[in-house]
Amino acid sequence: MTEYERSRTMPAQPEHVFDQAANLDQLDAWLPDALHVHVEDPPAATVHEDHTGQDTSALLRAERDQMRIEWGTREQGSYAGWLQVAGIGGGASEVTVHLSFFDTGHDPGERAVCDALDSSLRRLEEQVRLRVDHAGG
């Protein structure tokens, strides 16, 4: 099993960050560019990967009371992950994303995963800023 984890501080209340991250209609706005999630009947979802052209059955759960989103592949159990939002005071939050690859053939490698996680967290922060700025103005 291989695991990866990245964190980023965001200038918004944890509830705002979580609501943006868990917005099922806007997942593509912050997920890696090559992944597209379609939620049929929560928690059931399908993940389409552009690089392979494959659709994979997955599960996606958002637990607002825990400020946590969890996901993973359904049938093959080769991949799982979670996103956790925590308030750090002063109107800021820390967002941590963790990925676990149980099948080494499914792991794209450290550099690719870390780049994708960093990019996703940066895009999520942009979405959060847009939402917070729009709500305030």
PyMOL CGO cylinders between C-alpha atoms (Angstrom):
from pymol import cmd
from pymol.cgo import CYLINDER

trace = [
    CYLINDER, 0.00, 0.00, 0.00, 1.21, 3.49, -0.85, 0.3, 1, 1, 1, 1, 1, 1,
    CYLINDER, 1.21, 3.49, -0.85, -0.12, 6.60, 0.86, 0.3, 1, 1, 1, 1, 1, 1,
    CYLINDER, -0.12, 6.60, 0.86, 0.14, 10.30, 0.05, 0.3, 1, 1, 1, 1, 1, 1,
    CYLINDER, 0.14, 10.30, 0.05, -1.00, 13.36, 1.96, 0.3, 1, 1, 1, 1, 1, 1,
    CYLINDER, -1.00, 13.36, 1.96, -0.96, 17.09, 1.32, 0.3, 1, 1, 1, 1, 1, 1,
    CYLINDER, -0.96, 17.09, 1.32, -2.37, 20.06, 3.25, 0.3, 1, 1, 1, 1, 1, 1,
    CYLINDER, -2.37, 20.06, 3.25, -3.12, 23.70, 2.51, 0.3, 1, 1, 1, 1, 1, 1,
    CYLINDER, -3.12, 23.70, 2.51, -4.29, 26.63, 4.60, 0.3, 1, 1, 1, 1, 1, 1,
    CYLINDER, -4.29, 26.63, 4.60, -7.28, 28.52, 3.23, 0.3, 1, 1, 1, 1, 1, 1,
    CYLINDER, -7.28, 28.52, 3.23, -8.56, 31.96, 4.29, 0.3, 1, 1, 1, 1, 1, 1,
    CYLINDER, -8.56, 31.96, 4.29, -12.15, 30.95, 5.04, 0.3, 1, 1, 1, 1, 1, 1,
    CYLINDER, -12.15, 30.95, 5.04, -14.25, 29.40, 7.77, 0.3, 1, 1, 1, 1, 1, 1,
    CYLINDER, -14.25, 29.40, 7.77, -14.19, 25.58, 7.72, 0.3, 1, 1, 1, 1, 1, 1,
    CYLINDER, -14.19, 25.58, 7.72, -17.92, 25.41, 6.93, 0.3, 1, 1, 1, 1, 1, 1,
    CYLINDER, -17.92, 25.41, 6.93, -17.40, 27.49, 3.76, 0.3, 1, 1, 1, 1, 1, 1,
    CYLINDER, -17.40, 27.49, 3.76, -14.45, 25.35, 2.67, 0.3, 1, 1, 1, 1, 1, 1,
    CYLINDER, -14.45, 25.35, 2.67, -16.28, 22.09, 3.33, 0.3, 1, 1, 1, 1, 1, 1,
    CYLINDER, -16.28, 22.09, 3.33, -19.44, 23.26, 1.55, 0.3, 1, 1, 1, 1, 1, 1,
    CYLINDER, -19.44, 23.26, 1.55, -17.40, 24.12, -1.55, 0.3, 1, 1, 1, 1, 1, 1,
    CYLINDER, -17.40, 24.12, -1.55, -15.43, 20.85, -1.48, 0.3, 1, 1, 1, 1, 1, 1,
    CYLINDER, -15.43, 20.85, -1.48, -18.58, 18.77, -0.98, 0.3, 1, 1, 1, 1, 1, 1,
    CYLINDER, -18.58, 18.77, -0.98, -20.67, 20.54, -3.65, 0.3, 1, 1, 1, 1, 1, 1,
    CYLINDER, -20.67, 20.54, -3.65, -21.38, 17.60, -5.95, 0.3, 1, 1, 1, 1, 1, 1,
    CYLINDER, -21.38, 17.60, -5.95, -22.22, 19.87, -8.88, 0.3, 1, 1, 1, 1, 1, 1,
    CYLINDER, -22.22, 19.87, -8.88, -18.80, 21.56, -8.71, 0.3, 1, 1, 1, 1, 1, 1,
    CYLINDER, -18.80, 21.56, -8.71, -16.39, 18.70, -7.98, 0.3, 1, 1, 1, 1, 1, 1,
    CYLINDER, -16.39, 18.70, -7.98, -14.81, 19.07, -11.42, 0.3, 1, 1, 1, 1, 1, 1,
    CYLINDER, -14.81, 19.07, -11.42, -13.85, 22.65, -10.52, 0.3, 1, 1, 1, 1, 1, 1,
    CYLINDER, -13.85, 22.65, -10.52, -11.20, 21.45, -8.06, 0.3, 1, 1, 1, 1, 1, 1,
    CYLINDER, -11.20, 21.45, -8.06, -10.53, 17.77, -8.73, 0.3, 1, 1, 1, 1, 1, 1,
    CYLINDER, -10.53, 17.77, -8.73, -7.56, 16.85, -10.95, 0.3, 1, 1, 1, 1, 1, 1,
    CYLINDER, -7.56, 16.85, -10.95, -8.25, 17.85, -14.57, 0.3, 1, 1, 1, 1, 1, 1,
    CYLINDER, -8.25, 17.85, -14.57, -8.22, 14.24, -15.80, 0.3, 1, 1, 1, 1, 1, 1,
    CYLINDER, -8.22, 14.24, -15.80, -10.90, 13.03, -13.34, 0.3, 1, 1, 1, 1, 1, 1,
    CYLINDER, -10.90, 13.03, -13.34, -14.63, 13.59, -13.63, 0.3, 1, 1, 1, 1, 1, 1,
    CYLINDER, -14.63, 13.59, -13.63, -17.09, 12.40, -10.99, 0.3, 1, 1, 1, 1, 1, 1,
    CYLINDER, -17.09, 12.40, -10.99, -20.74, 11.70, -11.65, 0.3, 1, 1, 1, 1, 1, 1,
    CYLINDER, -20.74, 11.70, -11.65, -22.79, 10.98, -8.55, 0.3, 1, 1, 1, 1, 1, 1,
    CYLINDER, -22.79, 10.98, -8.55, -25.77, 8.83, -9.44, 0.3, 1, 1, 1, 1, 1, 1,
    CYLINDER, -25.77, 8.83, -9.44, -27.37, 7.95, -6.14, 0.3, 1, 1, 1, 1, 1, 1,
    CYLINDER, -27.37, 7.95, -6.14, -25.15, 8.93, -3.21, 0.3, 1, 1, 1, 1, 1, 1,
    CYLINDER, -25.15, 8.93, -3.21, -22.95, 7.38, -2.10, 0.3, 1, 1, 1, 1, 1, 1,
    CYLINDER, -22.95, 7.38, -2.10, -22.71, 5.60, -5.50, 0.3, 1, 1, 1, 1, 1, 1,
    CYLINDER, -22.71, 5.60, -5.50, -20.61, 7.47, -8.07, 0.3, 1, 1, 1, 1, 1, 1,
    CYLINDER, -20.61, 7.47, -8.07, -18.74, 6.91, -11.30, 0.3, 1, 1, 1, 1, 1, 1,
    CYLINDER, -18.74, 6.91, -11.30, -15.27, 8.32, -11.91, 0.3, 1, 1, 1, 1, 1, 1,
    CYLINDER, -15.27, 8.32, -11.91, -14.16, 8.87, -15.50, 0.3, 1, 1, 1, 1, 1, 1,
    CYLINDER, -14.16, 8.87, -15.50, -10.42, 9.12, -16.11, 0.3, 1, 1, 1, 1, 1, 1,
    CYLINDER, -10.42, 9.12, -16.11, -9.48, 10.98, -19.30, 0.3, 1, 1, 1, 1, 1, 1,
    CYLINDER, -9.48, 10.98, -19.30, -6.04, 9.33, -19.61, 0.3, 1, 1, 1, 1, 1, 1,
    CYLINDER, -6.04, 9.33, -19.61, -7.45, 5.83, -19.79, 0.3, 1, 1, 1, 1, 1, 1,
    CYLINDER, -7.45, 5.83, -19.79, -10.98, 6.59, -20.98, 0.3, 1, 1, 1, 1, 1, 1,
    CYLINDER, -10.98, 6.59, -20.98, -12.24, 4.25, -18.27, 0.3, 1, 1, 1, 1, 1, 1,
    CYLINDER, -12.24, 4.25, -18.27, -15.20, 4.63, -15.96, 0.3, 1, 1, 1, 1, 1, 1,
    CYLINDER, -15.20, 4.63, -15.96, -14.80, 3.23, -12.47, 0.3, 1, 1, 1, 1, 1, 1,
    CYLINDER, -14.80, 3.23, -12.47, -17.52, 2.53, -9.92, 0.3, 1, 1, 1, 1, 1, 1,
    CYLINDER, -17.52, 2.53, -9.92, -16.84, 4.44, -6.75, 0.3, 1, 1, 1, 1, 1, 1,
    CYLINDER, -16.84, 4.44, -6.75, -18.33, 5.57, -3.47, 0.3, 1, 1, 1, 1, 1, 1,
    CYLINDER, -18.33, 5.57, -3.47, -18.39, 9.17, -2.23, 0.3, 1, 1, 1, 1, 1, 1,
    CYLINDER, -18.39, 9.17, -2.23, -19.57, 10.25, 1.21, 0.3, 1, 1, 1, 1, 1, 1,
    CYLINDER, -19.57, 10.25, 1.21, -19.62, 13.75, 2.65, 0.3, 1, 1, 1, 1, 1, 1,
    CYLINDER, -19.62, 13.75, 2.65, -20.08, 14.06, 6.41, 0.3, 1, 1, 1, 1, 1, 1,
    CYLINDER, -20.08, 14.06, 6.41, -20.68, 17.73, 7.23, 0.3, 1, 1, 1, 1, 1, 1,
    CYLINDER, -20.68, 17.73, 7.23, -20.74, 17.17, 11.00, 0.3, 1, 1, 1, 1, 1, 1,
    CYLINDER, -20.74, 17.17, 11.00, -17.18, 15.79, 10.72, 0.3, 1, 1, 1, 1, 1, 1,
    CYLINDER, -17.18, 15.79, 10.72, -16.09, 18.18, 7.91, 0.3, 1, 1, 1, 1, 1, 1,
    CYLINDER, -16.09, 18.18, 7.91, -14.90, 15.11, 6.03, 0.3, 1, 1, 1, 1, 1, 1,
    CYLINDER, -14.90, 15.11, 6.03, -15.34, 13.65, 2.55, 0.3, 1, 1, 1, 1, 1, 1,
    CYLINDER, -15.34, 13.65, 2.55, -14.38, 10.02, 1.90, 0.3, 1, 1, 1, 1, 1, 1,
    CYLINDER, -14.38, 10.02, 1.90, -14.19, 8.18, -1.43, 0.3, 1, 1, 1, 1, 1, 1,
    CYLINDER, -14.19, 8.18, -1.43, -12.88, 5.02, -2.99, 0.3, 1, 1, 1, 1, 1, 1,
    CYLINDER, -12.88, 5.02, -2.99, -13.29, 2.46, -5.72, 0.3, 1, 1, 1, 1, 1, 1,
    CYLINDER, -13.29, 2.46, -5.72, -16.23, 0.13, -5.27, 0.3, 1, 1, 1, 1, 1, 1,
    CYLINDER, -16.23, 0.13, -5.27, -15.57, -3.27, -6.81, 0.3, 1, 1, 1, 1, 1, 1,
    CYLINDER, -15.57, -3.27, -6.81, -11.81, -3.63, -6.95, 0.3, 1, 1, 1, 1, 1, 1,
    CYLINDER, -11.81, -3.63, -6.95, -10.93, -1.76, -3.74, 0.3, 1, 1, 1, 1, 1, 1,
    CYLINDER, -10.93, -1.76, -3.74, -7.68, -0.48, -5.22, 0.3, 1, 1, 1, 1, 1, 1,
    CYLINDER, -7.68, -0.48, -5.22, -7.93, 3.14, -4.14, 0.3, 1, 1, 1, 1, 1, 1,
    CYLINDER, -7.93, 3.14, -4.14, -9.37, 5.27, -1.32, 0.3, 1, 1, 1, 1, 1, 1,
    CYLINDER, -9.37, 5.27, -1.32, -9.03, 8.80, -0.08, 0.3, 1, 1, 1, 1, 1, 1,
    CYLINDER, -9.03, 8.80, -0.08, -10.36, 11.45, 2.21, 0.3, 1, 1, 1, 1, 1, 1,
    CYLINDER, -10.36, 11.45, 2.21, -10.45, 15.22, 2.60, 0.3, 1, 1, 1, 1, 1, 1,
    CYLINDER, -10.45, 15.22, 2.60, -10.60, 16.76, 6.06, 0.3, 1, 1, 1, 1, 1, 1,
    CYLINDER, -10.60, 16.76, 6.06, -11.30, 20.42, 6.85, 0.3, 1, 1, 1, 1, 1, 1,
    CYLINDER, -11.30, 20.42, 6.85, -10.26, 21.85, 10.22, 0.3, 1, 1, 1, 1, 1, 1,
    CYLINDER, -10.26, 21.85, 10.22, -10.66, 25.36, 11.58, 0.3, 1, 1, 1, 1, 1, 1,
    CYLINDER, -10.66, 25.36, 11.58, -7.39, 26.89, 12.71, 0.3, 1, 1, 1, 1, 1, 1,
    CYLINDER, -7.39, 26.89, 12.71, -8.72, 30.18, 14.09, 0.3, 1, 1, 1, 1, 1, 1,
    CYLINDER, -8.72, 30.18, 14.09, -8.80, 33.68, 12.75, 0.3, 1, 1, 1, 1, 1, 1,
    CYLINDER, -8.80, 33.68, 12.75, -11.29, 32.74, 10.04, 0.3, 1, 1, 1, 1, 1, 1,
    CYLINDER, -11.29, 32.74, 10.04, -8.88, 30.29, 8.39, 0.3, 1, 1, 1, 1, 1, 1,
    CYLINDER, -8.88, 30.29, 8.39, -8.97, 26.55, 7.74, 0.3, 1, 1, 1, 1, 1, 1,
    CYLINDER, -8.97, 26.55, 7.74, -6.55, 23.76, 7.00, 0.3, 1, 1, 1, 1, 1, 1,
    CYLINDER, -6.55, 23.76, 7.00, -7.55, 21.24, 4.35, 0.3, 1, 1, 1, 1, 1, 1,
    CYLINDER, -7.55, 21.24, 4.35, -5.81, 17.87, 4.25, 0.3, 1, 1, 1, 1, 1, 1,
    CYLINDER, -5.81, 17.87, 4.25, -6.20, 15.36, 1.43, 0.3, 1, 1, 1, 1, 1, 1,
    CYLINDER, -6.20, 15.36, 1.43, -5.03, 11.77, 1.91, 0.3, 1, 1, 1, 1, 1, 1,
    CYLINDER, -5.03, 11.77, 1.91, -4.85, 9.06, -0.76, 0.3, 1, 1, 1, 1, 1, 1,
    CYLINDER, -4.85, 9.06, -0.76, -4.21, 5.34, -0.32, 0.3, 1, 1, 1, 1, 1, 1,
    CYLINDER, -4.21, 5.34, -0.32, -3.39, 3.02, -3.21, 0.3, 1, 1, 1, 1, 1, 1,
    CYLINDER, -3.39, 3.02, -3.21, -3.89, -0.64, -2.28, 0.3, 1, 1, 1, 1, 1, 1,
    CYLINDER, -3.89, -0.64, -2.28, -2.94, -1.83, -5.77, 0.3, 1, 1, 1, 1, 1, 1,
    CYLINDER, -2.94, -1.83, -5.77, 0.51, -0.65, -6.90, 0.3, 1, 1, 1, 1, 1, 1,
    CYLINDER, 0.51, -0.65, -6.90, -0.64, -0.84, -10.52, 0.3, 1, 1, 1, 1, 1, 1,
    CYLINDER, -0.64, -0.84, -10.52, -3.20, 1.88, -9.78, 0.3, 1, 1, 1, 1, 1, 1,
    CYLINDER, -3.20, 1.88, -9.78, -0.60, 4.24, -8.20, 0.3, 1, 1, 1, 1, 1, 1,
    CYLINDER, -0.60, 4.24, -8.20, 0.62, 6.82, -10.75, 0.3, 1, 1, 1, 1, 1, 1,
    CYLINDER, 0.62, 6.82, -10.75, 3.71, 7.59, -8.67, 0.3, 1, 1, 1, 1, 1, 1,
    CYLINDER, 3.71, 7.59, -8.67, 4.70, 10.09, -6.01, 0.3, 1, 1, 1, 1, 1, 1,
    CYLINDER, 4.70, 10.09, -6.01, 5.44, 13.07, -8.24, 0.3, 1, 1, 1, 1, 1, 1,
    CYLINDER, 5.44, 13.07, -8.24, 2.22, 12.74, -10.26, 0.3, 1, 1, 1, 1, 1, 1,
    CYLINDER, 2.22, 12.74, -10.26, 0.07, 12.26, -7.15, 0.3, 1, 1, 1, 1, 1, 1,
    CYLINDER, 0.07, 12.26, -7.15, 1.66, 15.11, -5.17, 0.3, 1, 1, 1, 1, 1, 1,
    CYLINDER, 1.66, 15.11, -5.17, 1.40, 17.46, -8.16, 0.3, 1, 1, 1, 1, 1, 1,
    CYLINDER, 1.40, 17.46, -8.16, -2.27, 16.52, -8.59, 0.3, 1, 1, 1, 1, 1, 1,
    CYLINDER, -2.27, 16.52, -8.59, -2.99, 16.99, -4.89, 0.3, 1, 1, 1, 1, 1, 1,
    CYLINDER, -2.99, 16.99, -4.89, -1.25, 20.37, -4.77, 0.3, 1, 1, 1, 1, 1, 1,
    CYLINDER, -1.25, 20.37, -4.77, -3.09, 21.51, -7.90, 0.3, 1, 1, 1, 1, 1, 1,
    CYLINDER, -3.09, 21.51, -7.90, -6.44, 20.30, -6.54, 0.3, 1, 1, 1, 1, 1, 1,
    CYLINDER, -6.44, 20.30, -6.54, -5.94, 22.10, -3.24, 0.3, 1, 1, 1, 1, 1, 1,
    CYLINDER, -5.94, 22.10, -3.24, -4.94, 25.28, -5.07, 0.3, 1, 1, 1, 1, 1, 1,
    CYLINDER, -4.94, 25.28, -5.07, -8.05, 25.04, -7.28, 0.3, 1, 1, 1, 1, 1, 1,
    CYLINDER, -8.05, 25.04, -7.28, -10.25, 24.38, -4.25, 0.3, 1, 1, 1, 1, 1, 1,
    CYLINDER, -10.25, 24.38, -4.25, -8.83, 27.49, -2.58, 0.3, 1, 1, 1, 1, 1, 1,
    CYLINDER, -8.83, 27.49, -2.58, -9.63, 29.52, -5.72, 0.3, 1, 1, 1, 1, 1, 1,
    CYLINDER, -9.63, 29.52, -5.72, -13.22, 28.21, -5.65, 0.3, 1, 1, 1, 1, 1, 1,
    CYLINDER, -13.22, 28.21, -5.65, -13.52, 29.02, -1.94, 0.3, 1, 1, 1, 1, 1, 1,
    CYLINDER, -13.52, 29.02, -1.94, -12.19, 32.55, -2.50, 0.3, 1, 1, 1, 1, 1, 1,
    CYLINDER, -12.19, 32.55, -2.50, -14.64, 33.12, -5.35, 0.3, 1, 1, 1, 1, 1, 1,
    CYLINDER, -14.64, 33.12, -5.35, -17.53, 31.94, -3.20, 0.3, 1, 1, 1, 1, 1, 1,
    CYLINDER, -17.53, 31.94, -3.20, -16.51, 33.94, -0.12, 0.3, 1, 1, 1, 1, 1, 1,
    CYLINDER, -16.51, 33.94, -0.12, -15.78, 37.09, -2.16, 0.3, 1, 1, 1, 1, 1, 1,
    CYLINDER, -15.78, 37.09, -2.16, -19.10, 36.74, -4.00, 0.3, 1, 1, 1, 1, 1, 1,
    CYLINDER, -19.10, 36.74, -4.00, -21.03, 36.24, -0.75, 0.3, 1, 1, 1, 1, 1, 1,
    CYLINDER, -21.03, 36.24, -0.75, -19.36, 39.28, 0.80, 0.3, 1, 1, 1, 1, 1, 1,
    CYLINDER, -19.36, 39.28, 0.80, -19.89, 41.60, -2.17, 0.3, 1, 1, 1, 1, 1, 1,
]
cmd.load_cgo(trace, "trace")
